[in-house]
Amino acid sequence: MMKQEVINKVMRIIYRAAALTVFALSLPSCLKEDTTGCLREVRVYFNVSTRDADPSHIDRMHLYLFNREGYFCGEYRDDNITHFNSDYYISCIGLPPEEYRFIAWAGKDERIYTTSPKQFVTGKTTIQEALLMLEHPQNVVSLPPHPIFHSEISATVVINQRIQIFEMPLEQLSNTINIRTMGLPADANSYRFNITDDNCVYKFDASFAPHSHAPFTYTAPCTKGETNQLFSSLHVLRLSANRRTPQLEIVNETTGKALYPAGTQSGDLIGLILRAYPQNNFEVTRTYNILLTFTGDESTGFDVTVSVNGWQVQDESGILTN
């Protein structure tokens, strides 16, 4: 019995050695220039190019592929990114050698963002008709939208290679607006932060869709700190110096009256930013911290000064009356 066990053990060793030899002999065809019969893999890596973007907002990635003629030919998606960093990539297995246009949308929460058409059809949907849209039922965005990121690489040639690597820098196409107050007297009222705009559709090259849209409102409740001061934050689609549409307001929900703007003051968000810092680059700065400092009292009316990212808004005067 003992002799048979030794023989069986020797046979197992010989079998494993033979299997490893066969595997080793198969490697050169995949490791050298001849990749016939190998499983091709395209790895697409992503990195955040926007200066003040927060990578923690990227928990979804949708990668769309269009062919040389502009027709949709595939989508790869990951809806459960737990920790986005520079090591993250999407793997495209068995992608046929061809020229492609890669387009990525990141942070694409499908409760908030949708595409038009809803479902892309391989070989029929074109990049010219593809749109990314912000959902706003009843023209109100009350569920805080994810910041949205975009990347594109054109004329991407996939070759007959076992592993091919591409890199796609992500640009943030949304802004964060934080508001904070100083000097408000204590009260039991509730307040809400609103921004009204009409920018809700991107083309797949990240440009604004040319046709006009009905105005809609981003909205969020204001919280109160220990000193009764207000704080709130909204994510909005991309701001631009050439678009003076976005209007900012703080509403006293208890009385129904506007706390800001009122009187001769302006809620022109782009105007406030440019009057605070005329050299502002909207393609670089994605976060705006707005401080409203109130003086006076409710009976006589408040004076207010405004600063944006530490810069005081110039020629912003007026009395806030309630």
C-alpha positions as CSV (number, residue, x, y, z in Angstrom):
1,M,0.0,0.0,0.0
2,M,2.8,2.3,0.9
3,K,4.5,1.6,-2.5
4,Q,1.4,2.5,-4.4
5,E,1.0,5.9,-2.6
6,V,4.6,6.7,-3.6
7,I,3.8,5.8,-7.2
8,N,0.7,8.0,-7.1
9,K,2.6,10.9,-5.7
10,V,5.3,10.7,-8.3
11,M,2.6,10.5,-11.1
12,R,0.9,13.7,-9.8
13,I,4.3,15.5,-9.8
14,I,5.0,14.4,-13.4
15,Y,1.4,15.5,-14.5
16,R,1.8,18.9,-12.9
17,A,5.3,19.4,-14.5
18,A,3.9,18.4,-17.9
19,A,0.9,20.8,-17.5
20,L,3.3,23.7,-16.6
21,T,5.4,22.9,-19.6
22,V,2.5,23.1,-22.0
23,F,1.4,26.4,-20.4
24,A,4.9,27.8,-20.7
25,L,5.1,26.8,-24.4
26,S,1.8,28.7,-25.0
27,L,3.1,32.0,-23.5
28,P,5.3,33.2,-26.4
29,S,2.4,33.7,-28.8
30,C,0.8,36.2,-26.3
31,L,4.0,37.8,-25.0
32,K,5.6,38.4,-28.4
33,E,4.2,40.3,-31.4
34,D,2.0,37.4,-32.5
35,T,-1.2,37.8,-30.4
36,T,-3.3,35.5,-32.5
37,G,-5.7,33.6,-30.2
38,C,-5.0,35.8,-27.2
39,L,-7.8,37.6,-25.4
40,R,-7.4,41.3,-26.1
41,E,-8.0,43.8,-23.3
42,V,-8.2,47.6,-23.5
43,R,-7.7,49.3,-20.1
44,V,-9.0,52.9,-19.8
45,Y,-7.6,54.8,-16.9
46,F,-9.1,58.1,-15.6
47,N,-7.7,61.0,-13.6
48,V,-9.3,64.3,-12.4
49,S,-8.0,67.3,-14.3
50,T,-10.1,70.0,-12.6
51,R,-8.2,71.9,-9.9
52,D,-10.7,71.9,-7.0
53,A,-12.7,68.8,-8.0
54,D,-13.3,66.2,-5.3
55,P,-12.6,62.7,-6.5
56,S,-14.8,61.3,-3.8
57,H,-17.8,62.4,-5.9
58,I,-16.9,59.9,-8.6
59,D,-18.8,56.7,-7.7
60,R,-20.1,55.8,-11.2
61,M,-18.4,55.6,-14.6
62,H,-20.2,55.2,-17.9
63,L,-17.9,54.8,-20.9
64,Y,-19.5,55.1,-24.4
65,L,-17.8,54.0,-27.6
66,F,-18.6,55.4,-31.1
67,N,-17.0,54.2,-34.3
68,R,-15.3,56.3,-36.9
69,E,-18.6,57.2,-38.6
70,G,-20.1,58.4,-35.3
71,Y,-22.4,55.5,-34.6
72,F,-22.8,54.0,-31.1
73,C,-21.1,50.7,-30.8
74,G,-20.9,49.9,-27.1
75,E,-21.1,50.9,-23.4
76,Y,-19.0,49.9,-20.4
77,R,-20.3,50.9,-17.0
78,D,-19.4,50.7,-13.3
79,D,-22.1,51.9,-10.9
80,N,-20.2,50.9,-7.7
81,I,-16.9,52.6,-7.5
82,T,-15.9,52.5,-3.8
83,H,-12.7,54.5,-3.9
84,F,-11.8,56.3,-7.1
85,N,-8.1,57.1,-7.6
86,S,-5.5,57.1,-10.4
87,D,-5.3,53.3,-10.3
88,Y,-8.9,52.9,-11.3
89,Y,-9.6,51.7,-14.8
90,I,-12.4,50.2,-16.9
91,S,-11.6,47.0,-18.8
92,C,-12.9,46.5,-22.3
93,I,-12.4,42.8,-23.2
94,G,-12.2,41.5,-26.7
95,L,-12.8,44.9,-28.4
96,P,-12.2,44.5,-32.1
97,P,-9.3,46.4,-33.6
98,E,-10.8,49.6,-35.1
99,E,-10.8,53.4,-34.6
100,Y,-13.1,54.6,-31.8
101,R,-14.3,57.7,-30.1
102,F,-14.3,57.2,-26.3
103,I,-16.6,59.4,-24.2
104,A,-16.9,59.0,-20.5
105,W,-19.5,60.5,-18.1
106,A,-18.6,60.1,-14.4
107,G,-20.7,60.6,-11.3
108,K,-23.8,59.9,-13.5
109,D,-26.5,59.2,-10.9
110,E,-29.4,57.9,-12.9
111,R,-32.0,59.3,-10.5
112,I,-30.8,62.7,-11.6
113,Y,-29.1,62.4,-15.0
114,T,-30.5,60.6,-18.1
115,T,-29.6,60.3,-21.7
116,S,-31.6,61.1,-24.9
117,P,-32.3,58.7,-26.4
118,K,-33.0,56.7,-23.3
119,Q,-31.5,53.6,-24.8
120,F,-28.7,53.8,-27.4
121,V,-29.0,51.4,-30.4
122,T,-25.8,49.9,-31.7
123,G,-25.2,51.0,-35.3
124,K,-28.1,53.5,-35.2
125,T,-27.7,56.1,-32.4
126,T,-25.2,58.8,-33.5
127,I,-23.0,61.0,-31.4
128,Q,-24.6,64.0,-32.9
129,E,-28.0,63.1,-31.4
130,A,-26.8,61.8,-28.1
131,L,-27.6,64.1,-25.1
132,L,-27.0,64.0,-21.3
133,M,-29.9,65.6,-19.5
134,L,-30.6,66.8,-15.9
135,E,-33.9,65.5,-14.6
136,H,-36.2,68.2,-13.2
137,P,-39.8,67.1,-12.6
138,Q,-42.1,70.1,-12.2
139,N,-39.1,72.3,-13.1
140,V,-37.6,71.7,-9.6
141,V,-34.3,69.9,-8.7
142,S,-34.8,69.1,-5.0
143,L,-32.6,65.9,-4.9
144,P,-29.0,67.1,-4.8
145,P,-27.4,66.1,-8.1
146,H,-24.0,64.5,-8.2
147,P,-21.2,66.7,-9.7
148,I,-20.8,65.5,-13.2
149,F,-17.5,64.8,-15.0
150,H,-16.7,64.3,-18.7
151,S,-13.8,63.1,-20.8
152,E,-13.3,62.3,-24.5
153,I,-10.5,60.9,-26.7
154,S,-11.1,60.9,-30.4
155,A,-9.5,58.8,-33.2
156,T,-8.6,56.1,-30.6
157,V,-7.1,53.2,-32.5
158,V,-7.4,49.8,-30.9
159,I,-4.9,47.4,-32.3
160,N,-4.4,43.7,-32.1
161,Q,-2.5,43.7,-28.9
162,R,-3.0,41.6,-25.7
163,I,-3.2,44.7,-23.4
164,Q,-3.6,48.3,-24.6
165,I,-3.8,51.3,-22.2
166,F,-5.5,54.6,-22.7
167,E,-5.8,57.6,-20.2
168,M,-8.8,59.9,-20.0
169,P,-8.6,63.1,-18.0
170,L,-11.9,64.0,-16.4
171,E,-13.2,67.6,-16.5
172,Q,-15.9,68.6,-14.0
173,L,-18.9,70.1,-15.8
174,S,-20.7,71.3,-12.7
175,N,-20.2,73.8,-9.9
176,T,-20.7,73.9,-6.2
177,I,-22.3,77.0,-4.7
178,N,-22.0,77.3,-0.9
179,I,-23.8,80.2,0.9
180,R,-23.3,81.4,4.4
181,T,-24.6,84.3,6.4
182,M,-23.2,86.5,9.2
183,G,-25.1,89.0,11.4
184,L,-28.6,87.7,11.1
185,P,-30.6,88.0,14.3
186,A,-32.0,84.8,15.9
187,D,-35.4,83.7,14.8
188,A,-37.5,80.6,14.5
189,N,-38.0,81.0,10.7
190,S,-37.1,78.4,8.0
191,Y,-35.1,79.4,5.0
192,R,-34.4,77.9,1.6
193,F,-31.6,78.4,-0.9
194,N,-32.6,78.5,-4.6
195,I,-30.7,79.0,-7.9
196,T,-32.9,79.4,-11.1
197,D,-31.3,78.5,-14.4
198,D,-32.1,77.0,-17.8
199,N,-28.9,75.0,-18.5
200,C,-30.0,71.3,-18.2
201,V,-28.7,69.6,-21.4
202,Y,-25.2,68.7,-22.6
203,K,-24.2,67.3,-26.0
204,F,-21.9,64.3,-25.8
205,D,-18.9,66.5,-26.6
206,A,-19.7,68.4,-23.4
207,S,-20.9,71.6,-25.2
208,F,-24.2,73.2,-24.2
209,A,-27.2,72.0,-26.2
210,P,-28.1,74.9,-28.5
211,H,-31.8,75.0,-28.1
212,S,-33.4,76.9,-25.2
213,H,-35.0,75.3,-22.2
214,A,-37.6,76.3,-19.7
215,P,-36.2,77.8,-16.5
216,F,-36.0,75.4,-13.5
217,T,-34.9,75.8,-9.9
218,Y,-32.2,74.0,-7.9
219,T,-33.3,74.1,-4.3
220,A,-32.1,73.1,-0.8
221,P,-33.0,73.9,2.8
222,C,-30.8,76.2,4.8
223,T,-29.4,74.8,8.1
224,K,-28.7,77.0,11.1
225,G,-25.6,77.0,13.2
226,E,-25.3,77.8,16.9
227,T,-25.3,81.5,16.2
228,N,-28.5,81.2,14.0
229,Q,-26.5,81.8,10.8
230,L,-27.6,80.1,7.6
231,F,-25.7,77.6,5.5
232,S,-26.6,75.8,2.4
233,S,-25.0,74.2,-0.7
234,L,-26.1,73.4,-4.2
235,H,-24.5,71.5,-7.1
236,V,-25.4,73.1,-10.5
237,L,-24.5,72.4,-14.0
238,R,-21.6,74.4,-15.5
239,L,-21.4,78.1,-15.1
240,S,-20.1,80.4,-17.8
241,A,-19.2,84.1,-18.1
242,N,-21.3,84.2,-21.3
243,R,-24.4,82.9,-19.6
244,R,-26.0,85.4,-17.2
245,T,-29.1,83.3,-16.6
246,P,-28.5,81.8,-13.1
247,Q,-30.3,83.7,-10.4
248,L,-29.6,83.2,-6.7
249,E,-32.0,83.8,-3.8
250,I,-32.6,83.0,-0.2
251,V,-36.3,82.7,0.7
252,N,-37.8,83.0,4.2
253,E,-40.2,80.0,3.9
254,T,-42.1,81.0,7.1
255,T,-43.1,84.5,5.8
256,G,-42.8,83.8,2.0
257,K,-40.5,86.8,1.5
258,A,-37.1,87.0,0.0
259,L,-34.2,87.5,2.3
260,Y,-31.8,88.0,-0.6
261,P,-32.0,89.6,-3.1
262,A,-34.3,92.4,-2.2
263,G,-34.6,96.1,-3.1
264,T,-32.0,97.2,-5.6
265,Q,-29.8,94.2,-5.1
266,S,-29.1,91.6,-7.8
267,G,-29.4,87.9,-7.7
268,D,-27.3,87.6,-10.9
269,L,-24.9,84.8,-9.8
270,I,-22.5,85.3,-12.6
271,G,-22.5,89.1,-12.1
272,L,-21.8,88.7,-8.4
273,I,-18.8,86.4,-9.2
274,L,-17.4,88.8,-11.8
275,R,-17.9,91.9,-9.7
276,A,-16.0,90.2,-6.9
277,Y,-13.2,88.9,-9.1
278,P,-13.3,90.1,-12.8
279,Q,-10.4,87.7,-13.7
280,N,-12.3,84.6,-12.6
281,N,-11.7,81.6,-14.9
282,F,-15.0,79.6,-15.0
283,E,-13.1,76.8,-16.7
284,V,-10.9,76.3,-13.6
285,T,-12.8,77.4,-10.5
286,R,-15.6,75.0,-9.7
287,T,-16.5,75.9,-6.1
288,Y,-17.8,79.3,-5.1
289,N,-18.2,80.2,-1.4
290,I,-20.6,83.2,-1.0
291,L,-20.8,85.1,2.3
292,L,-23.7,87.4,3.0
293,T,-23.0,89.8,5.9
294,F,-26.1,91.5,7.3
295,T,-26.1,94.7,9.4
296,G,-29.0,96.6,10.9
297,D,-32.2,95.0,12.0
298,E,-35.5,93.7,10.6
299,S,-37.6,96.8,11.6
300,T,-35.3,99.3,9.7
301,G,-34.1,97.0,7.0
302,F,-30.8,95.1,6.6
303,D,-27.7,96.3,4.8
304,V,-25.8,93.5,3.3
305,T,-22.4,93.1,1.8
306,V,-21.4,90.1,-0.4
307,S,-18.1,88.3,-0.9
308,V,-17.3,85.4,-3.2
309,N,-14.3,83.2,-2.4
310,G,-13.0,85.9,-0.1
311,W,-13.3,88.7,-2.6
312,Q,-15.9,91.5,-1.8
313,V,-18.5,92.2,-4.5
314,Q,-18.0,95.7,-5.8
315,D,-20.9,98.2,-6.3
316,E,-23.3,95.9,-4.6
317,S,-25.4,98.2,-2.4
318,G,-29.0,98.4,-1.3
319,I,-31.3,97.8,1.7
320,L,-32.9,94.5,2.4
321,T,-36.4,95.1,3.7
322,N,-38.7,92.4,5.2
